[in-house]
Amino acid sequence: MRLWLTNTANTRVFNLTVPGVRMKQVGGDSGRVEHQELVESVVLAPSERAVVEVLVERPGELSLEHHTPQRGYRLATFTVTGGQAMPSPAAQEFEVLRTAPELAAERQRLERWLAAAPDKVLALVAQLDDPAAMPADAGPLTYVCPMHPEVTSTQPGRCPNCGMKLLAAGGLPAATDSHDHTAMDHPAMDHGAMDHGAHGHHDPGPDPGAAAGIEWEDDMVEVNRRTTTATMHWKFLDRTSGVDSPTIDWTFTVGERVKLRLVNELDSDHPMHHPFHLHGAGRFLVLARDGDPEPNLVWKDTVLVRTGQTVDILFDVTNPGLWMAHCHIAEHMQSGMMFSFNVTHRGTNQ
């Protein structure tokens, strides 16, 4: 059974699995993977796609599920009818793990790109204004981490556990409200037990329980309710030229290949994952994540950049016009994580 999976959620990252059967990943955003592989699950950020094959060997009920470190969600069910499945050409075909020769050829040409300096460096950052700390007559303030209320300070700063900006205590809900964050034992969560397949496992920083750089559940309900587009600013910063997203002015030429480095900076007021998406100017290969070469190539247009992670991509520019790059979380895009760039014909300015 072949499943074409597309994440159309706005913010949620899905870790998709079909328990009790074997699953093989054969494709991604824009085509087949370099080498097919058996996986326990596939991780999809908003806008990402995957093609998987599931071997159905017996009658009964199967479920498509989303598993987070905290819990599981049943998304769909499949009813398998008939008697005991017999060996068949389809079952034998499932055992074959094919390699895509065009991507194997790309692999042979990537050494120089892995070693090369990036052409552009794009930082993904958040700026959170703290209205409770702004009045001049506020007097002495206590600052607290929204995620770890036991972390307090008399000075502004960042949480040593998760990197979140400490906010004035007057702007946060009491720890006894219906969303008692102190009751959540973040370090005790067994994130290492999750098999993320080709996407790998990433420890984003000082807190080993930081959900592998992904905000799997909304642990900040009250804080999110208290932030608005006037106080929460999501930004792209072009570290190459020093300008931010409204004034980023990139121009590429059809036929170019460009190395882009995406840095989800921990020095950010709200560390969070971001699905980075390039519109139809071309497609890209993920070269490396935190310096580790990508083990299984696939042509993509969206890549998940986890908290604290650096992702290098090789952008193959093919289509002229005015195009957009943005975070695929709508609130982040609307707040400032988007910009336009030009692609010109070779030998012209248009």
N, C-alpha and C positions, 0 to 999 in steps of 0.2 A: 504494500500500500504506500503510494507516494503522497506526501503531504507538502503543500506549498504554504509556508508560514510567513505572515506579514504582521509586524507589530504596528497597529494603528492607534495605540494609546498615546496620550499626550505626554505623560511623564514616566509611567511605569516601565521598568525593565522586566522582561519575562525570562525565567529560566524554565524552559519547556521540556517535558519528558513524557513518555508513554510507559508507565511502570509495567513490568512483567514481560516485556518483549524486547527484542534487539532492534536498535535504531542505527541507521547509517546516514551520515551527512554527505550529500552529493552536490549541493549547490549553495550559492549565497546571493547577494544583492543583484548582481548583473551577470550571472553565468555559473558554470561549474567550478568546483574547488580543484586545487592543484592535485590533490590525491584524496580519494574517498576514504572515510574512516568511520569506524564504529564509535559511537558516542553514547554517554549516559543521558545527556541533555544538551540543548543549545540555548545560548544566551542571546536574546534579541532586544536591542534598544529601540525606542520609537523610530520608525521608518526603516529599520533593518529587516531583511528577509532571509529565509533559509529554506532549502529544499532537502527533505529527509525521506528516507525509505524505511518502513517498518515491516518486519517480517511477522506475519500473522500465522501462527502454527496450530491453533486450536480454537474451537468455538467458545463463545462466552462474551463478556463485556470488557472492553478496553476503555481507558480514559486518557484524554490529553490533560496534563496537569502542569501547574506552575508551582515550583517549589522555591521558597525563600528560606533563609536560616531560621526564621521564626515559625513558619507554618506552610501548609500546602493548600492549593486552590484547584478544584476540579473545573475545567473550562468546557469540556465536551466529552461525549461518550460515543463509542462505536459498538454496535452489536454485530458479533460475528456468528453467522448461522452455519449449519451444516455439520457433517460428521468430522471425525479426526482428519486433519489435513494430511495428505500423503506427500512424500517427496515429489517435487515438481521442478520443471525448468526454472520457474520463478524463484523457488527456494535456493536452487543451485546458483542462480544469477546473483542472489543477495550476498553470497560468500565472496564474490569477486570484488576486489577493491581496485578500481581503475585510477589511472593517472591521466591528467589532461596535458597532452604534449605541448600545447601553446603556452601553458603556465610553467611547465618544466623548463621551457626555453627562456621564459622571462626570468626564472630563478638564476640561470647562468649569467644573466646580464646585470644582476642586482648588486654585485660586490662593490662596484665603484659608487653606486648610489648610497649604499650603507655607510661607506667611509666618507662620503662627501658632506660638507657643511650644508645646512638647510638654506634654500633660497629665501624662504620666508619663515618667521617664527611668530606664531599667533598664541597669545596667552588668553586663557579663559578665567575670568575673575568675577567676584561679586563684591559690591559695596553696600553695606547695610547701615542706614542712618538710625540713630538711637534717640527718638524724640524724648524719652524720659530723662536723658542725660543732658539735654540742650538748655533748659532754662538756667539763666545766670544765677538765680537765687535758689538753686536746687539744694545747695549745701552739700555736706559729705554724702557720698553715694557708695553703695555696695554693688559690685558687678558680679554677675552670675552667668554660668554657661546654660543656655537653653536645653542642651542635651544632658548635661551632668550637673544638676542643681547643687550638688555637694561641693562643686568647684566655685569658690567665691574669691573676690579680691577687692581691695579698696581703690585700685587703679584700673583703667581700661587695659585690655589685653586680649589674649586668646586662651582657649581651653587647652591644657597640655594633653588631654585625652583625644580630642577630636578635631582641634584646630578652629572650632567655631568662635566667632567674636563674642566676648563677654558683654552682656547687656545690663543696663541699670536695672536693679531688682524691681523697681517700681513699675517697669514696663512689662514684667513677666507675670504669668499666673502663679498663684501659690502652689507649692508642691502637693497640697492636699486636694487639688481639684480632680475632675474626672479623668484627666490624663496625667497620672502620676508617673513622671519620667524616672523618679528615683527607684521605682519598683522594677525598672527594666535593667537587667544585669547584662549590659552590653559586652563586657569582656568575656563573659561566660558562654556566649553564643559560639557554636561550633561551625564557623564559616569554612574552615579548612576541609570539612567533610564533603563539601559540595564539589562535584566534578564538573568543571566548566568546559570540558572538551578543549577545542582548539583555542578558545579564548584565554585560557590560562587563569592563574590565581594571582592577585596583586594585593600586597599589603601597602596601603596608601600612606602610612605614617606611624606616629607614635602609638596609636591604639590598635592592638592586634585584633580587636573585636569590631573594627570599623566597617564591617560588611563588605570587605574586598573592594572598597571604593565605590560601592553602589548603595544608594538609599532605597533598600528593598521595600520598607514600610514607611509610612509617614509617622515618624516619632515626634513631630513638632507641630501638632495640630493647632494648639493655641497660639504659638509664635507665628505660624503661617496666617492665621486669622488677623493678627495684629499688624502684619506688614502689608503695604500697598505699593503700587507702582511709584508713589512719591518717595518712599523710604527704602525700597529694595531695588538696586540697580545691578543688572547683569551686563557684563561688557566683554567685548573682544578688544585686546590691546595688541597692536602690531609692534612687537619688540624689535623688529628690523628697522622700522622708520620712526618709532616712538609715538605714533598717533593711535587714537582709539577708533571704535567701529564707525561712528558717523563719517569720519574723514579718511578712512582707509581707501587708498587709491591704487589698486593692483591692475596691471595690464599684462596679459599674456598673449602669445601668438599661436595660431593653429599649428600643430606639429611639435610644439614644445613638450618637454617633460620637466616638471617642477617639483622639487622636494620641499614639502611643507612640514613644519614641526608644530604640533599642537600641544600646548603645555597647560594642563589643568592645575593651576598654581594653588599650593596649600596655603600660601600667604594671601588668603581670601576670606572675607567676612563670613561667608557661608560655603564651606567646601561641599561640592555636590558633583555628581556625574553629569556629563553633557553629551548628547548624540550630535556630532558635527556632520552637517549635510551640505554637499555641493550640488547645485542645480545643473542643468543639462549641458554645461560646457565641456564635459568629458567624464571620465571615471578615474578611479585611483586604486592602487595596490597599497595595502598596509605593509610598510617596510619593517618597522620595529616598534616594540612597546617597551619603554624604559630601557632602551638599548639592546633588548633581546630580539634577534631577527624573527619575523613572523614565520611560524613553522608550516603554515598551509595557506598558500596564496589564493585569493579570489578577487575578481574585479568588484569594486564597491562604489557606492555614492554616499554612504553613511557609515560613520565609525563611532563607537562608544568610547569616550575618553573618561576613564574613571577618576575619582578624586585623587589628586596628587600624581596622576600619571602623565607621562610624556609619550606621544604617539607620532611617529614619522610616517608620512604617506608620500607616495609618488603619483603625482597628478598628471595624467595623460590628456593633454589639451587637444580637443578635436573639433569643437563647434564654435564658430564666431558669434558674437553678440554680447548683450549686456546680461549678466547672470548674477545670481545671488548665492551667498554662503551664509549659513545660519545654524544656530542650535535648534534642534527639532522640538524642543519644549516650548510651547507657544508663548507662555509668560516670559520666558527668557528672551525669545526672539523679539517680542513686543517691547521689552524693556531696553534692548540695545544690542543683543547678541545677533546682529545681522549686518551685512554690508553688501554692496554691489561691486562687481569687478568686470572689466572689459576683456574680451578676447577678439583680437584682430586677425584679419587674413595675413598670411605671410607676405612681406614686402609692401604692405599698406598700413595706413593709420586707421583703417575702418574695418 
